[in-house]
Amino acid sequence: MSTQIQQSDAESEQGDSPQERRLERKRVDAEEREARAESAADEEGEHVSLVVYRYDPEVEGKTKPRFDEFRVPLKQGMTVLDALIYARDRYDSTLTFRHSCRQAVCGSDALFINGSQRLGCQTQIADLDAETVRVEPLPHQDVEKDLVVDMEHFYDQMHAVEPYFQGETPDGEEQLQSRENREKIKMSTRCIWCGACQSSCNIAAGDNKYLGPAAINKAYRFAMDEREEDDLKEHRLNILEQEHGVWRCQTQFSCTEVCPKDIPLTEHIQELKREAVKDNLKFW
């Protein structure tokens, strides 16, 4: 009798009626059946081998870099980011990588995929035409954990070129820009700060002080804006003319090749070199 009273008291504390508990049990059973059906479907379909770089400096036994392989069901339209999310959710919740918008806008998921810098959300597995997809962190960057790299130095280089408009707005007047000038700088404004270009640059790999293609492109966007005063443009060119600026570029076009936004980075750097030469010409 006392056991029944205790059970009744426990049920009262939970606040669930027998009917509610039955409904909850049915819901859980339905979810389990759905999960089993989905798992069975995944096993039957086409799969891709996802080989992922792993490294965790804070966990004993994982401080040495290694590669883990995950068997991922291939679905139409699946991106590398989709595959990584599947591997994390189904196999290993400690798998670490950056992602946000999933629309190639935020630039947070730049990775080294099958030997090339790409955005995980923009790269469809079918387009890679490979049974094995190898995913690594961006080269020439310090790895924090798994696929996450330290971007602090990259951001420092970006800020070094003062990537903001410094023109003065005339009192009571609009600060207009011509269509031609807007067209000239349009491509340079598409940068999403993903770091793919910096990672691909052999000069940046060997010269830690080199501004790099991303920062120089950002400087181009403002240096070529007709709304900036001449003295401000000259100030920006002085930043770019320094030893580790535009003259370190050796025109290899590797940055242009990997840019997910198709920005002609190398061309912009060469144009700034020409502007720097003109800025230093003296006529007596």
C-alpha positions as YAML, in Angstrom:
chain: A
units: angstrom
residues:
- id: 1
  name: MET
  ca: [0.00, 0.00, 0.00]
- id: 2
  name: SER
  ca: [2.83, 2.38, 0.93]
- id: 3
  name: THR
  ca: [4.55, 1.59, -2.39]
- id: 4
  name: GLN
  ca: [1.44, 2.61, -4.32]
- id: 5
  name: ILE
  ca: [1.21, 5.85, -2.33]
- id: 6
  name: GLN
  ca: [4.87, 6.64, -3.04]
- id: 7
  name: GLN
  ca: [4.37, 5.94, -6.75]
- id: 8
  name: SER
  ca: [1.28, 8.14, -6.79]
- id: 9
  name: ASP
  ca: [3.19, 10.93, -5.03]
- id: 10
  name: ALA
  ca: [6.05, 10.66, -7.57]
- id: 11
  name: GLU
  ca: [3.60, 10.90, -10.44]
- id: 12
  name: SER
  ca: [1.98, 13.95, -8.86]
- id: 13
  name: GLU
  ca: [5.38, 15.62, -8.48]
- id: 14
  name: GLN
  ca: [6.13, 15.00, -12.16]
- id: 15
  name: GLY
  ca: [2.82, 16.58, -13.07]
- id: 16
  name: ASP
  ca: [2.21, 14.11, -15.92]
- id: 17
  name: SER
  ca: [-1.01, 12.20, -16.30]
- id: 18
  name: PRO
  ca: [-0.97, 8.58, -17.55]
- id: 19
  name: GLN
  ca: [-2.31, 9.82, -20.90]
- id: 20
  name: GLU
  ca: [0.46, 12.41, -21.23]
- id: 21
  name: ARG
  ca: [3.08, 9.77, -20.47]
- id: 22
  name: ARG
  ca: [1.61, 7.45, -23.10]
- id: 23
  name: LEU
  ca: [1.67, 10.24, -25.68]
- id: 24
  name: GLU
  ca: [5.27, 11.06, -24.79]
- id: 25
  name: ARG
  ca: [6.24, 7.39, -25.12]
- id: 26
  name: LYS
  ca: [4.58, 7.24, -28.54]
- id: 27
  name: ARG
  ca: [6.44, 10.37, -29.63]
- id: 28
  name: VAL
  ca: [9.78, 8.95, -28.52]
- id: 29
  name: ASP
  ca: [9.04, 5.63, -30.22]
- id: 30
  name: ALA
  ca: [8.12, 7.42, -33.45]
- id: 31
  name: GLU
  ca: [11.35, 9.43, -33.38]
- id: 32
  name: GLU
  ca: [13.37, 6.27, -32.80]
- id: 33
  name: ARG
  ca: [11.65, 4.50, -35.71]
- id: 34
  name: GLU
  ca: [12.28, 7.51, -37.94]
- id: 35
  name: ALA
  ca: [15.94, 7.60, -36.92]
- id: 36
  name: ARG
  ca: [16.33, 3.87, -37.62]
- id: 37
  name: ALA
  ca: [14.64, 4.25, -41.01]
- id: 38
  name: GLU
  ca: [16.87, 7.19, -41.90]
- id: 39
  name: SER
  ca: [19.95, 5.28, -40.77]
- id: 40
  name: ALA
  ca: [18.95, 2.28, -42.89]
- id: 41
  name: ALA
  ca: [18.40, 4.53, -45.92]
- id: 42
  name: ASP
  ca: [21.81, 6.10, -45.35]
- id: 43
  name: GLU
  ca: [23.46, 2.69, -45.30]
- id: 44
  name: GLU
  ca: [21.84, 1.62, -48.57]
- id: 45
  name: GLY
  ca: [22.63, 4.71, -50.67]
- id: 46
  name: GLU
  ca: [25.83, 6.10, -52.19]
- id: 47
  name: HIS
  ca: [28.51, 7.25, -49.77]
- id: 48
  name: VAL
  ca: [31.58, 9.44, -49.74]
- id: 49
  name: SER
  ca: [34.66, 9.03, -47.58]
- id: 50
  name: LEU
  ca: [35.29, 12.21, -45.60]
- id: 51
  name: VAL
  ca: [38.88, 12.39, -44.35]
- id: 52
  name: VAL
  ca: [39.26, 15.18, -41.81]
- id: 53
  name: TYR
  ca: [42.30, 16.69, -40.11]
- id: 54
  name: ARG
  ca: [42.08, 16.37, -36.31]
- id: 55
  name: TYR
  ca: [44.08, 18.12, -33.61]
- id: 56
  name: ASP
  ca: [43.27, 19.07, -30.03]
- id: 57
  name: PRO
  ca: [46.15, 20.49, -27.96]
- id: 58
  name: GLU
  ca: [44.16, 20.28, -24.71]
- id: 59
  name: VAL
  ca: [43.19, 16.59, -24.76]
- id: 60
  name: GLU
  ca: [45.72, 13.91, -23.91]
- id: 61
  name: GLY
  ca: [46.19, 11.49, -26.78]
- id: 62
  name: LYS
  ca: [44.96, 14.01, -29.37]
- id: 63
  name: THR
  ca: [47.78, 16.54, -29.26]
- id: 64
  name: LYS
  ca: [49.42, 15.05, -32.34]
- id: 65
  name: PRO
  ca: [47.78, 15.84, -35.70]
- id: 66
  name: ARG
  ca: [46.00, 12.93, -37.34]
- id: 67
  name: PHE
  ca: [43.26, 12.22, -39.87]
- id: 68
  name: ASP
  ca: [39.90, 10.63, -39.08]
- id: 69
  name: GLU
  ca: [37.73, 9.06, -41.74]
- id: 70
  name: PHE
  ca: [33.93, 9.29, -41.76]
- id: 71
  name: ARG
  ca: [31.49, 7.46, -44.03]
- id: 72
  name: VAL
  ca: [28.91, 10.01, -45.11]
- id: 73
  name: PRO
  ca: [25.80, 9.28, -47.22]
- id: 74
  name: LEU
  ca: [25.95, 11.30, -50.42]
- id: 75
  name: LYS
  ca: [22.84, 13.30, -51.18]
- id: 76
  name: GLN
  ca: [22.01, 15.58, -54.09]
- id: 77
  name: GLY
  ca: [23.35, 19.09, -53.56]
- id: 78
  name: MET
  ca: [25.41, 18.08, -50.51]
- id: 79
  name: THR
  ca: [28.26, 20.47, -49.73]
- id: 80
  name: VAL
  ca: [31.45, 19.77, -47.84]
- id: 81
  name: LEU
  ca: [30.01, 21.76, -44.95]
- id: 82
  name: ASP
  ca: [26.90, 19.54, -44.98]
- id: 83
  name: ALA
  ca: [29.16, 16.48, -44.79]
- id: 84
  name: LEU
  ca: [31.12, 17.93, -41.87]
- id: 85
  name: ILE
  ca: [27.92, 18.70, -39.98]
- id: 86
  name: TYR
  ca: [26.70, 15.14, -40.62]
- id: 87
  name: ALA
  ca: [29.98, 13.69, -39.34]
- id: 88
  name: ARG
  ca: [29.86, 15.86, -36.23]
- id: 89
  name: ASP
  ca: [26.22, 15.09, -35.44]
- id: 90
  name: ARG
  ca: [26.36, 11.35, -36.19]
- id: 91
  name: TYR
  ca: [29.90, 10.26, -35.33]
- id: 92
  name: ASP
  ca: [31.90, 12.70, -33.22]
- id: 93
  name: SER
  ca: [30.47, 15.74, -31.46]
- id: 94
  name: THR
  ca: [33.99, 17.02, -30.72]
- id: 95
  name: LEU
  ca: [34.71, 17.65, -34.42]
- id: 96
  name: THR
  ca: [35.31, 21.40, -34.55]
- id: 97
  name: PHE
  ca: [34.98, 23.80, -37.48]
- id: 98
  name: ARG
  ca: [33.64, 27.27, -38.18]
- id: 99
  name: HIS
  ca: [30.46, 28.03, -40.09]
- id: 100
  name: SER
  ca: [27.63, 30.52, -39.97]
- id: 101
  name: CYS
  ca: [25.54, 31.75, -42.92]
- id: 102
  name: ARG
  ca: [25.98, 28.69, -45.20]
- id: 103
  name: GLN
  ca: [25.51, 31.04, -48.19]
- id: 104
  name: ALA
  ca: [29.10, 32.10, -49.00]
- id: 105
  name: VAL
  ca: [28.59, 35.48, -47.35]
- id: 106
  name: CYS
  ca: [30.20, 35.27, -43.90]
- id: 107
  name: GLY
  ca: [33.50, 33.75, -45.05]
- id: 108
  name: SER
  ca: [33.91, 31.77, -41.82]
- id: 109
  name: ASP
  ca: [34.19, 28.28, -43.35]
- id: 110
  name: ALA
  ca: [37.21, 28.65, -45.63]
- id: 111
  name: LEU
  ca: [39.03, 25.29, -45.68]
- id: 112
  name: PHE
  ca: [41.72, 23.38, -47.57]
- id: 113
  name: ILE
  ca: [39.61, 20.88, -49.53]
- id: 114
  name: ASN
  ca: [41.29, 18.30, -51.76]
- id: 115
  name: GLY
  ca: [44.37, 20.46, -52.05]
- id: 116
  name: SER
  ca: [42.76, 23.84, -52.69]
- id: 117
  name: GLN
  ca: [41.38, 26.71, -50.62]
- id: 118
  name: ARG
  ca: [37.57, 26.70, -50.85]
- id: 119
  name: LEU
  ca: [34.46, 27.63, -48.89]
- id: 120
  name: GLY
  ca: [32.90, 24.54, -47.33]
- id: 121
  name: CYS
  ca: [29.36, 25.82, -47.91]
- id: 122
  name: GLN
  ca: [30.06, 26.67, -51.55]
- id: 123
  name: THR
  ca: [31.81, 23.43, -52.52]
- id: 124
  name: GLN
  ca: [29.47, 20.66, -53.60]
- id: 125
  name: ILE
  ca: [30.87, 17.17, -53.15]
- id: 126
  name: ALA
  ca: [29.58, 16.08, -56.56]
- id: 127
  name: ASP
  ca: [31.66, 18.82, -58.21]
- id: 128
  name: LEU
  ca: [34.84, 17.44, -56.63]
- id: 129
  name: ASP
  ca: [34.32, 14.21, -58.60]
- id: 130
  name: ALA
  ca: [36.20, 12.16, -56.00]
- id: 131
  name: GLU
  ca: [35.32, 9.20, -53.81]
- id: 132
  name: THR
  ca: [37.38, 10.67, -50.99]
- id: 133
  name: VAL
  ca: [37.10, 14.26, -49.77]
- id: 134
  name: ARG
  ca: [40.10, 15.41, -47.74]
- id: 135
  name: VAL
  ca: [39.45, 18.42, -45.50]
- id: 136
  name: GLU
  ca: [42.22, 20.33, -43.73]
- id: 137
  name: PRO
  ca: [42.56, 23.73, -42.03]
- id: 138
  name: LEU
  ca: [43.85, 26.65, -44.07]
- id: 139
  name: PRO
  ca: [47.63, 26.31, -44.62]
- id: 140
  name: HIS
  ca: [50.11, 28.81, -43.17]
- id: 141
  name: GLN
  ca: [47.83, 29.55, -40.21]
- id: 142
  name: ASP
  ca: [48.20, 28.41, -36.61]
- id: 143
  name: VAL
  ca: [45.67, 25.66, -35.88]
- id: 144
  name: GLU
  ca: [43.59, 26.12, -32.72]
- id: 145
  name: LYS
  ca: [41.66, 22.86, -32.93]
- id: 146
  name: ASP
  ca: [40.74, 20.51, -35.78]
- id: 147
  name: LEU
  ca: [39.74, 22.80, -38.70]
- id: 148
  name: VAL
  ca: [39.74, 26.06, -36.72]
- id: 149
  name: VAL
  ca: [42.70, 28.38, -37.34]
- id: 150
  name: ASP
  ca: [43.81, 31.55, -35.57]
- id: 151
  name: MET
  ca: [42.70, 34.50, -37.75]
- id: 152
  name: GLU
  ca: [44.02, 37.26, -35.49]
- id: 153
  name: HIS
  ca: [47.10, 38.00, -37.59]
- id: 154
  name: PHE
  ca: [44.97, 38.09, -40.76]
- id: 155
  name: TYR
  ca: [42.64, 40.64, -39.18]
- id: 156
  name: ASP
  ca: [45.61, 42.70, -37.96]
- id: 157
  name: GLN
  ca: [46.90, 42.91, -41.54]
- id: 158
  name: MET
  ca: [43.46, 43.98, -42.76]
- id: 159
  name: HIS
  ca: [43.22, 46.74, -40.15]
- id: 160
  name: ALA
  ca: [46.76, 47.93, -40.93]
- id: 161
  name: VAL
  ca: [45.59, 49.42, -44.24]
- id: 162
  name: GLU
  ca: [42.85, 51.44, -42.49]
- id: 163
  name: PRO
  ca: [39.95, 49.75, -44.33]
- id: 164
  name: TYR
  ca: [37.37, 52.47, -43.93]
- id: 165
  name: PHE
  ca: [36.28, 55.58, -45.79]
- id: 166
  name: GLN
  ca: [38.05, 58.73, -44.63]
- id: 167
  name: GLY
  ca: [36.57, 61.36, -46.92]
- id: 168
  name: GLU
  ca: [34.97, 64.45, -45.43]
- id: 169
  name: THR
  ca: [31.29, 65.03, -46.16]
- id: 170
  name: PRO
  ca: [30.67, 68.60, -47.43]
- id: 171
  name: ASP
  ca: [28.17, 70.49, -45.26]
- id: 172
  name: GLY
  ca: [24.67, 70.15, -46.64]
- id: 173
  name: GLU
  ca: [25.77, 68.22, -49.72]
- id: 174
  name: GLU
  ca: [25.61, 64.62, -50.85]
- id: 175
  name: GLN
  ca: [28.90, 62.87, -51.39]
- id: 176
  name: LEU
  ca: [28.24, 61.49, -54.83]
- id: 177
  name: GLN
  ca: [30.17, 58.81, -56.67]
- id: 178
  name: SER
  ca: [30.14, 58.43, -60.44]
- id: 179
  name: ARG
  ca: [28.85, 55.24, -62.04]
- id: 180
  name: GLU
  ca: [32.24, 54.74, -63.67]
- id: 181
  name: ASN
  ca: [34.10, 54.91, -60.37]
- id: 182
  name: ARG
  ca: [31.63, 52.60, -58.69]
- id: 183
  name: GLU
  ca: [32.10, 50.10, -61.51]
- id: 184
  name: LYS
  ca: [35.88, 50.35, -61.13]
- id: 185
  name: ILE
  ca: [35.92, 49.38, -57.44]
- id: 186
  name: LYS
  ca: [32.85, 47.11, -57.48]
- id: 187
  name: MET
  ca: [34.71, 43.79, -57.51]
- id: 188
  name: SER
  ca: [37.01, 44.83, -54.67]
- id: 189
  name: THR
  ca: [34.00, 45.38, -52.40]
- id: 190
  name: ARG
  ca: [33.00, 41.71, -52.64]
- id: 191
  name: CYS
  ca: [35.67, 40.53, -50.20]
- id: 192
  name: ILE
  ca: [34.22, 38.49, -47.31]
- id: 193
  name: TRP
  ca: [37.43, 38.28, -45.23]
- id: 194
  name: CYS
  ca: [37.59, 34.49, -45.55]
- id: 195
  name: GLY
  ca: [41.41, 34.34, -45.72]
- id: 196
  name: ALA
  ca: [41.56, 31.89, -48.63]
- id: 197
  name: CYS
  ca: [43.77, 34.20, -50.69]
- id: 198
  name: GLN
  ca: [46.17, 34.85, -47.81]
- id: 199
  name: SER
  ca: [46.48, 31.12, -47.20]
- id: 200
  name: SER
  ca: [47.31, 30.44, -50.86]
- id: 201
  name: CYS
  ca: [49.98, 33.15, -51.12]
- id: 202
  name: ASN
  ca: [53.55, 31.82, -51.09]
- id: 203
  name: ILE
  ca: [54.89, 35.26, -50.15]
- id: 204
  name: ALA
  ca: [52.61, 35.51, -47.12]
- id: 205
  name: ALA
  ca: [53.73, 32.02, -46.11]
- id: 206
  name: GLY
  ca: [57.36, 33.14, -45.97]
- id: 207
  name: ASP
  ca: [56.94, 36.76, -44.89]
- id: 208
  name: ASN
  ca: [54.78, 37.18, -41.81]
- id: 209
  name: LYS
  ca: [54.85, 40.98, -42.20]
- id: 210
  name: TYR
  ca: [53.58, 41.00, -45.78]
- id: 211
  name: LEU
  ca: [50.19, 42.74, -45.89]
- id: 212
  name: GLY
  ca: [48.82, 40.06, -48.19]
- id: 213
  name: PRO
  ca: [46.30, 40.12, -51.05]
- id: 214
  name: ALA
  ca: [43.18, 40.55, -48.90]
- id: 215
  name: ALA
  ca: [44.45, 43.64, -47.09]
- id: 216
  name: ILE
  ca: [45.87, 45.17, -50.26]
- id: 217
  name: ASN
  ca: [42.58, 44.57, -52.07]
- id: 218
  name: LYS
  ca: [40.74, 46.30, -49.23]
- id: 219
  name: ALA
  ca: [43.13, 49.24, -49.52]
- id: 220
  name: TYR
  ca: [42.49, 49.30, -53.28]
- id: 221
  name: ARG
  ca: [38.76, 49.65, -52.64]
- id: 222
  name: PHE
  ca: [39.33, 52.94, -50.77]
- id: 223
  name: ALA
  ca: [42.43, 54.25, -52.55]
- id: 224
  name: MET
  ca: [40.55, 54.13, -55.86]
- id: 225
  name: ASP
  ca: [37.40, 55.72, -54.46]
- id: 226
  name: GLU
  ca: [37.11, 59.19, -56.02]
- id: 227
  name: ARG
  ca: [35.43, 60.55, -52.88]
- id: 228
  name: GLU
  ca: [38.63, 60.37, -50.83]
- id: 229
  name: GLU
  ca: [40.81, 63.46, -50.80]
- id: 230
  name: ASP
  ca: [44.19, 63.32, -52.56]
- id: 231
  name: ASP
  ca: [46.13, 63.62, -49.31]
- id: 232
  name: LEU
  ca: [44.23, 60.64, -47.86]
- id: 233
  name: LYS
  ca: [44.94, 58.60, -50.97]
- id: 234
  name: GLU
  ca: [48.62, 59.48, -50.68]
- id: 235
  name: HIS
  ca: [48.55, 58.44, -47.02]
- id: 236
  name: ARG
  ca: [47.09, 55.07, -47.96]
- id: 237
  name: LEU
  ca: [49.64, 54.59, -50.75]
- id: 238
  name: ASN
  ca: [52.42, 55.29, -48.24]
- id: 239
  name: ILE
  ca: [51.15, 52.33, -46.21]
- id: 240
  name: LEU
  ca: [51.16, 50.12, -49.30]
- id: 241
  name: GLU
  ca: [54.59, 51.25, -50.52]
- id: 242
  name: GLN
  ca: [56.41, 50.03, -47.42]
- id: 243
  name: GLU
  ca: [58.82, 47.10, -47.56]
- id: 244
  name: HIS
  ca: [56.14, 44.48, -46.86]
- id: 245
  name: GLY
  ca: [53.48, 46.04, -49.06]
- id: 246
  name: VAL
  ca: [52.58, 45.78, -52.75]
- id: 247
  name: TRP
  ca: [56.17, 45.31, -53.94]
- id: 248
  name: ARG
  ca: [56.41, 41.92, -52.23]
- id: 249
  name: CYS
  ca: [53.80, 40.49, -54.63]
- id: 250
  name: GLN
  ca: [55.45, 38.30, -57.29]
- id: 251
  name: THR
  ca: [52.38, 38.04, -59.52]
- id: 252
  name: GLN
  ca: [51.77, 34.31, -59.12]
- id: 253
  name: PHE
  ca: [47.96, 34.72, -59.35]
- id: 254
  name: SER
  ca: [47.40, 32.01, -56.72]
- id: 255
  name: CYS
  ca: [45.24, 34.39, -54.68]
- id: 256
  name: THR
  ca: [43.07, 35.19, -57.69]
- id: 257
  name: GLU
  ca: [42.60, 31.50, -58.49]
- id: 258
  name: VAL
  ca: [41.19, 30.59, -55.07]
- id: 259
  name: CYS
  ca: [39.08, 33.68, -54.35]
- id: 260
  name: PRO
  ca: [35.47, 32.46, -53.87]
- id: 261
  name: LYS
  ca: [34.17, 35.84, -55.04]
- id: 262
  name: ASP
  ca: [36.26, 35.94, -58.24]
- id: 263
  name: ILE
  ca: [37.99, 39.19, -57.26]
- id: 264
  name: PRO
  ca: [40.92, 39.98, -59.61]
- id: 265
  name: LEU
  ca: [43.26, 40.40, -56.66]
- id: 266
  name: THR
  ca: [46.52, 40.24, -58.59]
- id: 267
  name: GLU
  ca: [45.34, 42.90, -61.05]
- id: 268
  name: HIS
  ca: [44.38, 45.20, -58.19]
- id: 269
  name: ILE
  ca: [47.83, 44.79, -56.63]
- id: 270
  name: GLN
  ca: [49.54, 45.60, -59.94]
- id: 271
  name: GLU
  ca: [47.40, 48.71, -60.39]
- id: 272
  name: LEU
  ca: [48.39, 49.91, -56.94]
- id: 273
  name: LYS
  ca: [52.04, 49.39, -57.87]
- id: 274
  name: ARG
  ca: [51.53, 51.70, -60.85]
- id: 275
  name: GLU
  ca: [49.80, 54.25, -58.62]
- id: 276
  name: ALA
  ca: [52.72, 54.07, -56.19]
- id: 277
  name: VAL
  ca: [55.19, 54.77, -59.01]
- id: 278
  name: LYS
  ca: [53.19, 57.77, -60.21]
- id: 279
  name: ASP
  ca: [52.92, 59.04, -56.65]
- id: 280
  name: ASN
  ca: [56.71, 59.06, -56.33]
- id: 281
  name: LEU
  ca: [57.52, 60.63, -59.70]
- id: 282
  name: LYS
  ca: [59.09, 64.07, -59.41]
- id: 283
  name: PHE
  ca: [59.07, 66.62, -62.21]
- id: 284
  name: TRP
  ca: [61.53, 69.51, -62.06]
...
